[in-house]
Amino acid sequence: MNKNILSVFILLLIYSCSPTKETPTKRGGEKEYKAHTVAFYNVENLFSLEDDPNTVFHDRTPRGEMFYTEEVYNLKQNNLAKVISDIGKDFTGTTPTVVGLVEIENYNVINDLVNQDALKDSNYSIIHYDSPDLRGIDVGLIYKKGEFIPTNSVSHRLDIVDARNTTRKLHTRAQLVVSG
């Protein structure tokens, strides 16, 4: 799991260090550049209210052990949106340009997230792939249309080599790689 986080962080760092568009104004003969925030956020089991029969993780449903109600879901969505909207805002004055997300259940929960009041005016688009994780945990990415233009995205399954040097499929969240 740490390798996944490190890989995503390195990719996001490369993006954040790449040149941005120049603005037409110059200050003291120096070019002025627009800053962008690139973030990675573990949203800690952002599950929908629907019980997916294809997963083994059923405690975050209205009838599950955690009594995951619509009220709980909406509060979590609202709180996550507020936090994401503030990442880097003190420096850029706006919401992040790109946010990698982990521990999401599906496309729908990301769509609900970007449509929360704190994020809906940011014009986010979504990249999401279903992971082979038996718990139903996926990874995804939101990005501002027009400020980041994806040119490629791919989901990589992870293989584990055991002590006998045999490769077996690990049923965990995939690794998301996005270029743009």
Secondary structure as UniProt FT lines:
FT   HELIX           2..17
FT   STRAND          22..27
FT   TURN            28..29
FT   STRAND          30..33
FT   STRAND          38..46
FT   TURN            53..54
FT   TURN            62..63
FT   TURN            65..66
FT   HELIX           70..86
FT   TURN            87..88
FT   HELIX           89..92
FT   STRAND          98..104
FT   HELIX           107..114
FT   TURN            117..119
FT   HELIX           120..122
FT   STRAND          124..129
FT   TURN            134..135
FT   STRAND          138..144
FT   TURN            145..147
FT   STRAND          152..156
FT   STRAND          159..161
FT   TURN            163..164
FT   STRAND          167..169
FT   STRAND          175..179
//
